[in-house]
Amino acid sequence: MKIKDFSVGIRLAGSFSLILVLVMIMTVTGVGYLNSMLTSTDRVMNNYLLQERMANEWQTAIESNGALGLVLLTSGDPDIRTYAQQRIKKNSARVDILQDKFNRELTSEQGIR
């Protein structure tokens, strides 16, 4: 039997069914890719973004300590030196906390994640 032997209605129904099957395959594939993107987005938002913000805060505190160290070296005013020393201690304490968080998040029993 050839396709041209079928009536117009059967040919239309067959081609419409084929198109529906193709659309369903595309839908299932699309939903799979969307779920994969959702997982990746969740990982970025909950892990990588937080780590990037902690790294940025860590870098800012270290740069601030560098500038305050220069103030300690060049300033002759005892009030400014006292203020700089207090800020360096505060920044160093924050850097220690951030470094501990990094060590916990980036390493595991097997090593670096």
N, C-alpha and C positions, 0 to 999 in steps of 0.2 A: 504494500500500500504506500502510495506517495502522499505527501502533504496536500497536494492540490486535489486529491480525491475527497478530502474532508470538506464538510460544509463550512461556510464563512463563520458561523457561530462557534463551531468547535475550534477552528483555527484561532479566532479571537480569544476564546476562553483559555486555550492552551498557551498562547503568548502572554496573556494577562497573568496566568498562573506562574509562568516562568519569571516574569517581572516581579511578582510578589515574592517569590523565593529569593531572587537576587536582592530585593530590598530588605528582606529579613536577614540575609547573610550580612549585608552592610550594617544593619542596625546592631546585630550581635557584636560585630567587629568594633563598631563605634563605641558601644557601651563598655567593651573590654578596654579599649584605649582610654576612655574617660575614667574608668576605675584606676587604671595605672597612673594617670595624671593626678588623680585625687590623692593617691598614696604618696606620690612624689612631692606634691604640694604640701601635704601634711608633714612630711619629713623635713622639708625646707623650713616651714614655719615653726615647727616645734624643736628642731635640732640646730640646723645650720644658721638660722637667723639669730637665735639666742647666743650661739657661740660667736658669731660675728660681732654682735653688740658687746659681748664680754671682752672680746679681743680689742675692740675699739676703745672701750673704757680703760682697759689695761694699758694700751699704748698711750692714751691721753695722760694717765697718771704718771707713767714713766717719763714722758716728755716734760710734764710739769715738774717732776722731781729734778730733772736735768737743769731746767731753768732756775729753779729755786737753789740748786747747788751753786750755780754761777752767782746768784745773789749773795749767798753765804761767802763766797770767795771775794767778791768785789765790794760788798757793802761794809761801811765802817759804823753804821748806826746800829746800836745794840737792840733797839726795838724791832727793826726790820730783820735782823738776824734771828731774833727769838721767834718772830712770826714765821719766817722761812723754815726754821727747824721744826716748829709745830706742824706746819703744812706737810713737810717731808715725812714726818712720823705718821701723820694721818694718811697720806697717799701710800706710804709703804705698807701700812696695815691693810689698806684696800687692795693693793697689788697682791699681797700674800693670800688674801681670801680668794681673789680671782684666780690666782695660780693654782690653788688647791682645787677649786671647781674645775678648772681645765684638766688637771691631772686625773680627777675622778671621772670626768666625762669622756676624755679622749683615750684613756687606757682601761684595759680590763685584765683579767687573770692571764689571758693569752698574750697580752702585749698591747700595742697601739691599735685602736680600732680603725 
